[in-house]
Amino acid sequence: MVSDLVRYYDDFLADRDWLAEGLSWAVVQPASAEATVDGVIKRLRARRVEPGDKHAGELADLAQIGPDVVVFQDNGCALSRPEVLRWLSDGTRVHTVDWTINGNGGVTYAVYGKVLARMDMNDPDRRHGDDPSAFADDLDDVRAALGTEYVRSAVMAFVERRTGVRLPAEWMSDEGADTEAGPWVTVSLGAFPSDPRPPSNFGHYEPDLDARLRAAPETVRRAALTLALRAVTTRFRFSDEELARQAVEAVERGLTLDQETRSRIAYLKAHGDDVHACSSAVHALHTAIGSGVDAVDAVGAARHAIVDEWPAVRRDLYRLVRETG
């Protein structure tokens, strides 16, 4: 059953269908420091801009709601960057929700300069950060929305539930934040250098193993990929078992598949109870037949596909890479 909170944001998004292409919304709340519009502007290294500014850069809109500040970007993701959140959360609590046109996105929570939790909006069990358990007690709406059209509205409701702050529909026009309807201030965001970070999500969860696999000889990397893929093909049934077997053998033997075969592998279907695990299984096969060290990302996809089997597979992968230092 859809909660009233989720329904509010479902209506909010339905009236502004262009937001499906991208959104970033942050709620900044006081902790050891106040949350004010001027203070947030300073933390974002931003400057106020006027309509028609030809050199505005990446824009955001800010508004004060009681002791809190909301920051809104349509089709932007700066507010979820760890390097931005560290400055934004100095002395404050910051929740952000964001997504892109391809359906990826999530919720981030930062306090005192630390990103405590980052959650994939399409799978609330995919969380990382200094304290991923921080979200554990508030996930009912998000879990209920999995696989439905309510995913985006559920993560917005999640932020309101944790903060008590609503993004007011009456302050928004059909084109974005309405400065005549609400106390919005438009700013151009400043530049933040990117932090060092792993090349893929696998490196967030398994940084040591990711680094070792990327540095390993190509023969060892192939053996590792083959081990992970065999675990995947044992766990799942595929719409074309022969094609799945062909993908594994190509990786094991270091063969390059033609473009038509690669495309067919991308459109394979895996069968199982968990739609996200099935998607990760296909992603693992398709990524593994790529070239170079980026094929290591297939191990990350396999990790999400074979959750129960992963600890044993992980041990075997470490056994492989330790043989080469």
Rosetta silent file (secondary structure, phi, psi, omega in degrees, C-alpha in Angstrom):
SEQUENCE: MVSDLVRYYDDFLADRDWLAEGLSWAVVQPASAEATVDGVIKRLRARRVEPGDKHAGELADLAQIGPDVVVFQDNGCALSRPEVLRWLSDGTRVHTVDWTINGNGGVTYAVYGKVLARMDMNDPDRRHGDDPSAFADDLDDVRAALGTEYVRSAVMAFVERRTGVRLPAEWMSDEGADTEAGPWVTVSLGAFPSDPRPPSNFGHYEPDLDARLRAAPETVRRAALTLALRAVTTRFRFSDEELARQAVEAVERGLTLDQETRSRIAYLKAHGDDVHACSSAVHALHTAIGSGVDAVDAVGAARHAIVDEWPAVRRDLYRLVRETG
SCORE:     score description
SCORE:     0.000 S_00000001
   1 L     0.000  135.263 -178.037    0.000    0.000    0.000 S_00000001
   2 L   -81.121  128.573  179.773    1.319    3.448   -0.949 S_00000001
   3 L   -73.756  161.782  177.871    1.695    5.815    2.010 S_00000001
   4 H   -60.973  -34.951 -179.748    0.308    9.354    1.959 S_00000001
   5 H   -65.632  -45.170  177.872    3.870   10.670    1.986 S_00000001
   6 H   -64.148  -40.272 -179.326    4.841    8.687   -1.107 S_00000001
   7 H   -63.293  -35.917  177.532    1.603    9.720   -2.801 S_00000001
   8 H   -58.525  -48.410 -177.773    2.426   13.405   -2.191 S_00000001
   9 H   -75.000  -25.775  173.195    5.722   13.083   -4.040 S_00000001
  10 H   -63.798  -43.832  176.359    4.178   10.918   -6.727 S_00000001
  11 H   -65.790  -39.854  178.464    1.752   13.774   -7.454 S_00000001
  12 H   -56.207  -47.497 -177.606    4.633   16.261   -7.200 S_00000001
  13 H   -74.946  -34.386  179.643    6.597   14.411   -9.894 S_00000001
  14 H   -62.994  -33.298  178.901    3.567   13.669  -12.065 S_00000001
  15 L   -78.212   -9.490 -177.392    2.920   17.409  -12.363 S_00000001
  16 L  -137.857   66.350 -171.432    6.556   17.958  -13.385 S_00000001
  17 H   -63.580  -18.946  178.124    7.384   15.048  -15.664 S_00000001
  18 H   -65.711  -19.289  179.598   10.575   16.744  -16.862 S_00000001
  19 H   -70.657  -12.071  175.221   12.106   15.938  -13.460 S_00000001
  20 H   -62.815  -21.674 -179.552   12.346   12.314  -14.595 S_00000001
  21 H   -77.268  -16.109  178.835   15.447   13.439  -16.513 S_00000001
  22 E   158.296  143.930  179.418   17.275   14.325  -13.318 S_00000001
  23 E  -157.862  148.086  170.609   16.930   15.866   -9.896 S_00000001
  24 E  -142.262  123.846 -177.893   19.025   16.644   -6.839 S_00000001
  25 E  -133.271  127.735 -179.842   17.424   17.802   -3.599 S_00000001
  26 E  -122.400  145.359  172.583   19.219   18.394   -0.318 S_00000001
  27 E  -118.543  118.579 -178.833   17.978   19.200    3.169 S_00000001
  28 E  -106.979  122.918 -175.457   20.563   20.921    5.378 S_00000001
  29 E  -124.564  147.653 -176.909   19.769   20.924    9.102 S_00000001
  30 E   -67.370  147.387  170.851   21.560   22.487   12.070 S_00000001
  31 L  -133.558  -96.148  174.312   23.736   20.426   14.394 S_00000001
  32 L   -87.280   -7.032  177.951   26.682   22.252   15.980 S_00000001
  33 L  -132.190  155.992  176.596   26.189   25.102   13.498 S_00000001
  34 L   -71.095  157.459  172.463   23.145   26.932   12.166 S_00000001
  35 L  -111.363  109.291  178.994   21.750   26.204    8.725 S_00000001
  36 L  -129.128  156.907  178.571   21.188   29.445    6.835 S_00000001
  37 H   -58.994  -46.741 -179.347   20.944   30.273    3.151 S_00000001
  38 H   -62.133  -39.333  179.732   23.995   32.549    3.339 S_00000001
  39 H   -66.034  -40.165  179.444   25.947   29.875    5.204 S_00000001
  40 H   -68.241  -39.483  176.354   25.068   27.196    2.658 S_00000001
  41 H   -56.690  -43.706 -179.778   26.008   29.507   -0.216 S_00000001
  42 H   -64.880  -42.176 -179.261   29.419   29.959    1.393 S_00000001
  43 H   -65.279  -32.378  179.791   29.866   26.213    1.917 S_00000001
  44 L   -84.599    3.007 -177.152   28.979   25.551   -1.728 S_00000001
  45 L    53.090   36.213 -172.823   31.515   28.197   -2.844 S_00000001
  46 L   -97.812  170.406  173.772   28.574   29.616   -4.739 S_00000001
  47 E  -137.327  145.135  177.762   27.538   33.086   -5.833 S_00000001
  48 E   -67.952  142.808  179.316   24.091   34.581   -6.280 S_00000001
  49 L  -129.485  157.508  177.680   23.032   35.054   -9.873 S_00000001
  50 L  -105.954  154.949  177.228   20.311   36.999  -11.605 S_00000001
  51 L   -53.804  136.054  178.459   18.031   35.727  -14.389 S_00000001
  52 L    89.324    0.893  177.881   19.757   35.868  -17.761 S_00000001
  53 L   -63.202  115.462 -174.668   23.296   35.592  -16.382 S_00000001
  54 L   -77.519  -10.972 -178.334   25.199   34.160  -19.361 S_00000001
  55 L  -119.482   37.020 -171.576   28.073   32.923  -17.203 S_00000001
  56 L   -73.388  -31.182 -177.906   26.015   31.274  -14.497 S_00000001
  57 L    75.093 -149.116 -179.613   27.526   27.777  -14.698 S_00000001
  58 L   -79.864  124.455 -171.141   25.845   24.957  -12.738 S_00000001
  59 E  -102.588  155.336  171.846   22.811   26.367  -10.946 S_00000001
  60 E  -148.302  156.280  177.777   20.953   25.534   -7.742 S_00000001
  61 E  -117.756  135.371 -177.264   18.056   27.111   -5.859 S_00000001
  62 E  -121.654  147.686  175.402   18.064   27.564   -2.074 S_00000001
  63 E  -150.349  145.741  176.175   15.306   28.397    0.393 S_00000001
  64 E   -89.030  130.076  173.540   15.020   28.677    4.161 S_00000001
  65 E  -126.556   97.492 -174.943   12.312   26.547    5.800 S_00000001
  66 L    61.690 -129.729 -179.644   12.350   27.288    9.520 S_00000001
  67 L   -83.210    1.142 -173.244   15.772   26.338   10.918 S_00000001
  68 E  -112.401  163.226  177.129   16.584   24.277    7.811 S_00000001
  69 E  -124.440  133.351  172.188   17.716   24.995    4.248 S_00000001
  70 E  -106.151  142.602  177.777   16.603   23.141    1.143 S_00000001
  71 E  -124.988  130.693 -174.309   18.736   23.095   -1.986 S_00000001
  72 E  -129.163  131.537  172.589   17.187   22.058   -5.301 S_00000001
  73 E  -128.773  128.285  169.384   18.748   21.234   -8.655 S_00000001
  74 E   -93.608  126.511  178.774   16.833   20.003  -11.658 S_00000001
  75 L    62.666   45.884  176.163   19.058   17.756  -13.735 S_00000001
  76 L  -145.303  157.701 -177.804   22.145   18.160  -11.560 S_00000001
  77 L  -135.587   15.750 -176.732   24.057   15.929   -9.160 S_00000001
  78 H   -61.963  -30.635 -172.934   26.601   18.193   -7.451 S_00000001
  79 H   -71.559  -13.198  179.440   24.836   17.917   -4.097 S_00000001
  80 H  -101.883    0.211  179.131   25.631   14.199   -3.769 S_00000001
  81 L   -69.449  130.966 -178.455   29.367   14.488   -4.460 S_00000001
  82 H   -55.694  -38.507 -178.098   31.362   13.382   -1.363 S_00000001
  83 H   -68.755  -29.995  175.386   33.745   16.333   -1.654 S_00000001
  84 H   -75.573  -42.417 -177.944   30.797   18.747   -1.685 S_00000001
  85 H   -63.906  -31.529  178.636   29.015   16.963    1.163 S_00000001
  86 H   -61.520  -43.381  178.288   32.057   17.214    3.420 S_00000001
  87 H   -72.973  -41.335 -176.511   31.924   21.007    3.260 S_00000001
  88 H   -66.129  -31.325 -175.673   28.149   21.193    3.282 S_00000001
  89 L   -97.942   12.357  176.726   27.847   18.979    6.378 S_00000001
  90 L   -68.217  103.215 -178.220   30.476   20.749    8.502 S_00000001
  91 L    84.610    5.360 -178.172   28.435   21.305   11.673 S_00000001
  92 E  -135.670  169.689  170.693   25.197   20.186    9.982 S_00000001
  93 E  -106.856  132.431 -176.900   23.185   17.123    8.971 S_00000001
  94 E  -131.231  123.696  170.213   22.628   16.779    5.216 S_00000001
  95 E  -110.558  135.629  174.849   20.310   14.417    3.359 S_00000001
  96 E  -129.707  145.619  169.778   20.331   14.392   -0.439 S_00000001
  97 E  -125.653  137.829 -178.467   18.281   12.507   -2.991 S_00000001
  98 E  -150.556  155.347  170.931   19.311   12.422   -6.643 S_00000001
  99 E  -155.316  165.382  179.814   18.731   10.526   -9.875 S_00000001
 100 E  -121.758  174.552 -175.300   19.641   10.712  -13.547 S_00000001
 101 L   -64.359  -24.148 -178.309   17.762   10.075  -16.779 S_00000001
 102 L   -84.781    3.856  175.673   19.040    6.487  -16.965 S_00000001
 103 L    94.524   -5.058  177.422   17.275    5.557  -13.713 S_00000001
 104 L   -81.166  152.227  177.679   20.308    5.508  -11.428 S_00000001
 105 E   164.692 -176.941 -179.035   20.248    7.428   -8.191 S_00000001
 106 E   178.067 -168.447  179.655   20.026    7.235   -4.448 S_00000001
 107 E  -124.167  138.011 -179.987   20.002    8.914   -1.074 S_00000001
 108 E  -125.600  143.723  178.360   23.044   10.176    0.820 S_00000001
 109 E  -129.422  123.639 -179.469   23.399   11.187    4.465 S_00000001
 110 E  -128.984  143.118  178.979   26.365   13.220    5.715 S_00000001
 111 E  -143.323  134.423  174.700   27.163   14.621    9.181 S_00000001
 112 L    52.264   38.850  176.259   30.161   16.587   10.430 S_00000001
 113 L    83.555    4.048 -179.682   32.040   16.181    7.171 S_00000001
 114 E  -118.215  135.832  173.323   31.513   12.418    6.889 S_00000001
 115 E   -83.515  105.028 -176.986   29.308   10.553    4.446 S_00000001
 116 E   -78.447  -37.604 -176.627   27.638    8.082    6.789 S_00000001
 117 E  -151.102  140.327  171.355   25.404    6.347    4.255 S_00000001
 118 E  -132.471  123.461 -175.315   24.765    6.198    0.518 S_00000001
 119 E  -120.082  133.400  173.977   21.869    4.019   -0.658 S_00000001
 120 E   -71.250  124.679 -176.236   20.997    2.869   -4.177 S_00000001
 121 L   -68.598  -20.652  179.453   17.385    3.893   -4.738 S_00000001
 122 L   -90.643   -5.233  177.665   16.781    0.750   -6.825 S_00000001
 123 E  -159.302   93.736 -175.308   18.106   -1.573   -4.129 S_00000001
 124 E   -63.355  -11.914  176.265   18.090   -0.302   -0.504 S_00000001
 125 E   -81.904  -10.881  174.783   20.370   -3.174    0.519 S_00000001
 126 E   -89.834   93.318 -178.498   23.140   -1.618   -1.589 S_00000001
 127 E  -133.387  144.604  173.927   24.502    0.847    0.948 S_00000001
 128 E  -144.587  174.580 -176.507   27.968    2.060    1.755 S_00000001
 129 L   128.719 -176.226 -178.862   29.602    4.789    3.832 S_00000001
 130 L   -69.444  -25.579 -179.486   30.960    5.106    7.371 S_00000001
 131 L  -150.019   73.171 -177.922   27.668    3.862    8.863 S_00000001
 132 H   -59.064  -22.672 -179.258   25.328    2.280    6.264 S_00000001
 133 H   -70.689   -8.083 -179.562   23.070    1.058    9.086 S_00000001
 134 H   -58.807  -24.602 -178.297   21.972    4.662    9.697 S_00000001
 135 H   -93.105   -5.855 -164.482   19.145    4.101    7.195 S_00000001
 136 H   -59.517  -32.036 -173.458   18.036    0.707    8.491 S_00000001
 137 H   -89.714    1.725 -171.873   14.960    1.824   10.472 S_00000001
 138 H  -125.818   24.835 -167.944   13.364    4.011    7.778 S_00000001
 139 L  -100.553    5.886 -174.162   13.208    1.807    4.693 S_00000001
 140 H   -57.631  -49.931 -178.627    9.586    0.605    4.634 S_00000001
 141 H   -62.805  -40.097 -177.050    8.413    2.964    1.854 S_00000001
 142 H   -68.102  -42.573  178.960   11.532    2.355   -0.234 S_00000001
 143 H   -65.159  -40.520 -179.154   11.278   -1.426    0.043 S_00000001
 144 H   -64.991  -25.830 -176.096    7.565   -1.338   -0.779 S_00000001
 145 H   -87.306  -10.058 -176.232    8.279    0.693   -3.950 S_00000001
 146 L   -56.247  131.643  178.399   10.863   -1.678   -5.443 S_00000001
 147 L    76.795    9.193  179.422    9.928   -2.687   -8.955 S_00000001
 148 L  -118.636  178.142  178.403    7.070   -0.161   -9.149 S_00000001
 149 L   -79.361    2.165 -174.929    6.590    3.315  -10.583 S_00000001
 150 L   -98.418    9.377 -174.207    6.886    4.771   -7.073 S_00000001
 151 H   -58.744  -49.768 -177.324   10.662    4.373   -6.626 S_00000001
 152 H   -64.730  -44.995 -179.301   11.514    8.062   -7.108 S_00000001
 153 H   -66.044  -30.386  179.692    8.627    9.329   -4.976 S_00000001
 154 H   -68.575  -38.605  179.686    9.531    6.800   -2.267 S_00000001
 155 H   -73.908  -29.439  173.071   13.100    8.060   -1.894 S_00000001
 156 H   -67.560  -41.269  176.537   11.840   11.653   -1.718 S_00000001
 157 H   -62.921  -36.137  177.668    9.389   10.552    0.969 S_00000001
 158 H   -58.293  -43.510  179.492   12.306    8.827    2.722 S_00000001
 159 H   -66.214  -43.699  177.999   14.138   12.147    2.988 S_00000001
 160 H   -63.098  -40.040 -178.601   11.063   13.942    4.344 S_00000001
 161 H   -62.541  -37.479 -178.344   10.449   11.160    6.857 S_00000001
 162 H   -81.403  -24.222 -175.498   14.008   11.444    8.192 S_00000001
 163 H  -109.018  -23.405 -173.520   14.180   15.231    8.194 S_00000001
 164 L    76.779    9.248 -176.391   10.603   16.410    8.699 S_00000001
 165 L  -110.968  127.438  179.358   11.154   18.826    5.797 S_00000001
 166 L  -101.957  141.758  170.539    8.876   18.821    2.756 S_00000001
 167 L   -81.462  108.910 -169.759    9.760   20.134   -0.696 S_00000001
 168 L   -72.359  121.115  177.908    6.748   22.458   -1.124 S_00000001
 169 H   -62.512  -33.183 -177.698    4.835   21.879   -4.344 S_00000001
 170 H   -70.659  -12.067  177.033    3.333   25.345   -4.066 S_00000001
 171 H   -93.937    1.045 -175.398    6.825   26.843   -4.361 S_00000001
 172 E  -115.275  139.040  173.728    7.454   25.079   -7.661 S_00000001
 173 L   -96.498 -173.376  175.687    6.271   26.003  -11.145 S_00000001
 174 L   -74.014   -6.820 -176.839    6.092   23.731  -14.172 S_00000001
 175 L  -116.770   -4.727  179.892    9.633   24.838  -15.010 S_00000001
 176 L   141.253 -160.196  179.737   11.358   24.666  -11.624 S_00000001
 177 E   -61.541  129.667 -175.937   11.753   26.653   -8.432 S_00000001
 178 L  -102.245  106.970 -177.004    9.410   29.672   -8.557 S_00000001
 179 L   -67.808  -18.912  177.074   11.036   32.729   -6.976 S_00000001
 180 L   -83.687  -25.804 -178.532    7.685   34.499   -6.921 S_00000001
 181 L   -92.803  -26.506 -178.221    5.950   31.686   -5.069 S_00000001
 182 L  -137.398  167.203 -176.275    8.723   30.804   -2.620 S_00000001
 183 L   -81.124   50.252 -175.636   11.781   32.400   -0.986 S_00000001
 184 L   -78.297  143.473  171.636   14.200   30.907   -3.496 S_00000001
 185 E  -121.721  125.457 -179.542   17.685   32.244   -4.085 S_00000001
 186 E   -93.912  134.372 -178.461   19.426   31.117   -7.279 S_00000001
 187 E  -132.961  157.560  169.697   23.169   30.519   -7.140 S_00000001
 188 E  -100.651  123.205 -175.014   25.958   29.339   -9.378 S_00000001
 189 L   -71.983  145.476  177.938   27.819   26.518   -7.676 S_00000001
 190 L   -81.258  177.686 -177.147   31.543   26.783   -7.125 S_00000001
 191 L   -94.354  133.880  175.016   34.204   24.294   -8.187 S_00000001
 192 L  -123.267  123.254  176.675   35.238   21.396   -5.953 S_00000001
 193 L   -64.913  143.203 -178.978   38.160   19.184   -6.962 S_00000001
 194 L   -71.104  142.577  174.565   37.208   15.530   -7.124 S_00000001
 195 L   -73.850  155.214  168.163   38.383   13.209   -4.380 S_00000001
 196 L   -59.824  137.197 -178.375   40.448   10.151   -5.203 S_00000001
 197 L  -152.736  156.921  178.998   37.962    7.371   -5.756 S_00000001
 198 L   -65.885  158.886 -175.980   37.789    3.825   -7.092 S_00000001
 199 L   -74.996  -11.870 -179.268   37.063    3.370  -10.793 S_00000001
 200 L  -155.538  173.383  179.081   33.776    1.546  -10.138 S_00000001
 201 H   -63.069  -30.223  179.031   31.296    0.626   -7.401 S_00000001
 202 H   -57.944  -37.018  179.231   33.120   -2.648   -6.838 S_00000001
 203 H   -67.539  -22.753  174.574   36.049   -0.623   -5.550 S_00000001
 204 H   -70.000  -41.762 -175.900   33.802    0.981   -2.921 S_00000001
 205 H   -84.590  -36.044 -174.963   32.830   -2.390   -1.503 S_00000001
 206 L  -134.055   65.551 -174.268   36.053   -4.317   -2.143 S_00000001
 207 H   -60.731  -41.635 -177.889   38.872   -1.771   -2.628 S_00000001
 208 H   -67.383  -46.364 -179.362   41.741   -4.174   -1.929 S_00000001
 209 H   -65.469  -41.173  177.244   40.399   -6.943   -4.137 S_00000001
 210 H   -58.069  -48.495 -178.090   39.526   -4.497   -6.916 S_00000001
 211 H   -63.790  -41.413  179.957   43.040   -3.011   -6.864 S_00000001
 212 H   -64.880  -41.520 -179.956   44.716   -6.425   -6.823 S_00000001
 213 H   -65.995  -39.461 -179.708   42.653   -7.684   -9.753 S_00000001
 214 H   -68.296  -29.982 -178.996   43.391   -4.604  -11.836 S_00000001
 215 H   -89.556   -9.965 -175.514   47.127   -4.944  -11.148 S_00000001
 216 L   -72.205  156.809  173.181   47.219   -8.715  -11.708 S_00000001
 217 L   -58.238  154.621 -175.446   48.584  -10.310  -14.878 S_00000001
 218 H   -59.887  -34.566 -179.846   46.002  -10.757  -17.592 S_00000001
 219 H   -66.365  -38.820  179.144   45.981  -14.543  -17.141 S_00000001
 220 H   -69.677  -39.711  179.399   45.162  -14.206  -13.441 S_00000001
 221 H   -63.654  -41.681  177.546   42.480  -11.623  -14.169 S_00000001
 222 H   -61.890  -42.046  179.735   40.872  -13.968  -16.715 S_00000001
 223 H   -63.113  -38.939  179.311   40.922  -16.795  -14.204 S_00000001
 224 H   -66.579  -44.463  178.619   39.254  -14.556  -11.612 S_00000001
 225 H   -62.480  -41.793 -179.870   36.565  -13.432  -14.035 S_00000001
 226 H   -62.923  -41.824  179.134   35.922  -17.023  -15.085 S_00000001
 227 H   -60.132  -45.551 -179.394   35.572  -18.108  -11.465 S_00000001
 228 H   -66.295  -41.192 -178.461   33.020  -15.369  -10.775 S_00000001
 229 H   -68.321  -35.340  178.799   31.076  -16.052  -13.983 S_00000001
 230 H   -66.231  -33.969  175.656   30.859  -19.790  -13.318 S_00000001
 231 H   -65.835  -37.553  179.251   29.309  -18.994   -9.942 S_00000001
 232 H   -67.909  -47.286 -176.594   26.786  -16.764  -11.709 S_00000001
 233 H   -72.255  -19.741  172.851   25.872  -19.309  -14.395 S_00000001
 234 H   -75.940  -36.677 -176.408   25.516  -21.993  -11.722 S_00000001
 235 H   -77.016  -33.332 -172.447   23.178  -19.802   -9.698 S_00000001
 236 L  -118.617  151.738  166.712   20.962  -18.552  -12.572 S_00000001
 237 E   -97.556  141.161 -177.207   19.172  -19.955  -15.610 S_00000001
 238 E  -114.830  155.754 -179.079   19.469  -17.819  -18.745 S_00000001
 239 L   -62.972  -25.336  175.041   17.142  -17.340  -21.698 S_00000001
 240 L  -136.310   92.569 -175.674   19.900  -18.727  -23.942 S_00000001
 241 H   -62.816  -36.291  179.779   22.074  -21.117  -21.949 S_00000001
 242 H   -64.785  -39.302  178.607   24.376  -21.810  -24.882 S_00000001
 243 H   -67.378  -39.931  176.782   25.068  -18.089  -25.331 S_00000001
 244 H   -62.592  -42.734  177.127   25.811  -17.697  -21.627 S_00000001
 245 H   -62.243  -38.457  179.297   28.208  -20.658  -21.821 S_00000001
 246 H   -63.283  -37.993  178.635   29.861  -19.073  -24.876 S_00000001
 247 H   -64.084  -44.478 -179.725   30.453  -15.864  -22.922 S_00000001
 248 H   -64.017  -43.478 -179.275   32.163  -17.722  -20.061 S_00000001
 249 H   -65.755  -35.878  178.306   34.365  -19.712  -22.432 S_00000001
 250 H   -63.881  -40.885  177.823   35.377  -16.563  -24.309 S_00000001
 251 H   -65.694  -46.026 -176.795   36.526  -14.974  -21.049 S_00000001
 252 H   -61.402  -37.949 -176.142   38.352  -18.123  -19.944 S_00000001
 253 H   -95.242   -2.874  179.577   40.218  -18.451  -23.259 S_00000001
 254 L    72.341   31.389 -178.867   40.788  -14.725  -23.816 S_00000001
 255 L   -89.111  151.753  175.680   38.730  -14.644  -27.018 S_00000001
 256 L  -102.549  122.903 -179.528   37.164  -11.514  -28.533 S_00000001
 257 L   -87.755  150.308  179.060   33.529  -11.923  -29.508 S_00000001
 258 L   -71.773  163.543 -173.609   32.019  -10.175  -32.501 S_00000001
 259 H   -61.831  -37.948 -179.448   29.696   -7.228  -31.991 S_00000001
 260 H   -62.730  -42.634  179.598   26.539   -9.170  -32.864 S_00000001
 261 H   -66.580  -41.140  178.300   27.285  -11.805  -30.216 S_00000001
 262 H   -60.235  -41.450  179.590   28.119   -9.145  -27.645 S_00000001
 263 H   -65.010  -39.200  179.109   24.798   -7.441  -28.336 S_00000001
 264 H   -65.126  -37.489  178.103   22.919  -10.719  -27.929 S_00000001
 265 H   -64.913  -37.714 -179.874   24.611  -11.302  -24.573 S_00000001
 266 H   -62.340  -27.582 -177.186   23.539   -7.836  -23.426 S_00000001
 267 L  -101.434   13.460  173.171   19.908   -8.789  -24.074 S_00000001
 268 L   -62.546  156.735  173.396   19.999  -12.112  -22.273 S_00000001
 269 L  -119.197  132.412  173.145   17.462  -12.701  -19.516 S_00000001
 270 E  -101.191  145.593 -176.097   18.333  -14.345  -16.209 S_00000001
 271 E  -110.016  128.731  178.852   15.596  -16.133  -14.293 S_00000001
 272 L  -178.850  176.432 -176.522   15.220  -15.823  -10.531 S_00000001
 273 L   -77.653  -27.987 -175.594   13.150  -14.352   -7.712 S_00000001
 274 L  -103.540  111.807 -175.737   15.173  -11.133   -7.344 S_00000001
 275 H   -63.847  -34.572 -179.657   14.922   -8.892  -10.420 S_00000001
 276 H   -71.887  -37.582  176.434   17.969   -6.844   -9.408 S_00000001
 277 H   -65.034  -39.011  178.101   20.098   -9.948   -8.883 S_00000001
 278 H   -63.585  -42.651  178.065   19.009  -11.206  -12.314 S_00000001
 279 H   -62.784  -40.906  179.105   19.959   -7.889  -13.900 S_00000001
 280 H   -65.566  -34.272  179.203   23.362   -8.006  -12.171 S_00000001
 281 H   -62.957  -46.213  178.205   23.907  -11.554  -13.469 S_00000001
 282 H   -65.412  -41.067 -179.942   23.431  -10.448  -17.091 S_00000001
 283 H   -60.912  -38.591  179.505   25.543   -7.344  -16.453 S_00000001
 284 H   -61.761  -45.834  179.736   28.369   -9.549  -15.158 S_00000001
 285 H   -62.068  -46.467 -175.804   28.401  -11.644  -18.340 S_00000001
 286 H   -68.605  -38.213 -179.540   28.290   -8.653  -20.661 S_00000001
 287 H   -69.769  -36.876 -176.193   30.952   -6.674  -18.779 S_00000001
 288 H   -65.553  -27.112 -178.928   33.334   -9.627  -18.545 S_00000001
 289 L   -84.557    4.882  174.475   33.551  -10.002  -22.334 S_00000001
 290 L   -74.218 -175.682 -176.628   34.885   -6.455  -22.592 S_00000001
 291 L  -111.416  155.196  173.610   38.536   -5.628  -23.010 S_00000001
 292 L    74.462 -169.576 -173.725   41.225   -4.512  -20.605 S_00000001
 293 H   -71.219  -17.764  179.623   41.111   -4.047  -16.844 S_00000001
 294 H   -64.638  -16.700  175.987   37.606   -2.549  -16.912 S_00000001
 295 H   -63.181  -16.798  176.368   36.319   -6.114  -17.259 S_00000001
 296 H   -58.560  -27.398  178.684   37.025   -6.334  -13.507 S_00000001
 297 H   -57.829  -22.547  177.882   33.713   -4.496  -13.038 S_00000001
 298 H   -62.450  -31.825  178.474   32.085   -7.832  -13.908 S_00000001
 299 H   -67.008  -36.577  176.086   33.206   -9.159  -10.535 S_00000001
 300 H   -63.917  -40.926  177.116   31.337   -6.307   -8.883 S_00000001
 301 H   -65.242  -39.976  177.714   28.192   -7.208  -10.807 S_00000001
 302 H   -62.354  -38.064  179.011   28.646  -10.846   -9.828 S_00000001
 303 H   -55.970  -41.159 -179.908   28.931   -9.791   -6.182 S_00000001
 304 H   -76.255  -24.363 -178.109   25.417   -8.302   -6.357 S_00000001
 305 H   -81.013  -38.940 -172.904   24.053  -11.321   -8.237 S_00000001
 306 L  -115.057   61.853 -174.281   25.357  -14.109   -5.979 S_00000001
 307 L   -56.825  -47.558 -177.277   24.973  -12.584   -2.529 S_00000001
 308 L   -68.155  -36.673 -177.777   24.808  -15.890   -0.659 S_00000001
 309 L   -84.222  -12.811 -171.412   27.680  -17.458   -2.577 S_00000001
 310 H   -57.495  -44.958 -178.498   29.868  -14.338   -2.554 S_00000001
 311 H   -54.481  -41.048  179.223   31.887  -15.047    0.657 S_00000001
 312 H   -70.163  -41.361  178.122   33.123  -18.356   -0.788 S_00000001
 313 H   -63.665  -40.230  179.384   33.801  -16.825   -4.206 S_00000001
 314 H   -59.992  -44.135  178.617   35.635  -13.950   -2.543 S_00000001
 315 H   -60.245  -41.870  179.650   37.936  -16.366   -0.713 S_00000001
 316 H   -67.117  -37.579  177.937   38.737  -18.141   -3.975 S_00000001
 317 H   -64.248  -41.893  177.957   39.429  -14.829   -5.734 S_00000001
 318 H   -64.790  -36.192  178.206   41.843  -13.800   -2.991 S_00000001
 319 H   -60.987  -38.650  177.810   43.580  -17.146   -3.293 S_00000001
 320 H   -64.823  -50.898 -172.703   44.174  -16.381   -6.969 S_00000001
 321 H   -74.033  -27.343 -179.938   45.502  -12.849   -6.556 S_00000001
 322 H   -70.105  -24.368  176.826   47.699  -13.615   -3.551 S_00000001
 323 L   -65.452  -21.898  179.674   49.638  -16.073   -5.633 S_00000001
 324 L  -107.768    5.807  178.477   50.829  -13.093   -7.694 S_00000001
 325 L    85.661    0.000    0.000   51.358  -10.710   -4.743 S_00000001
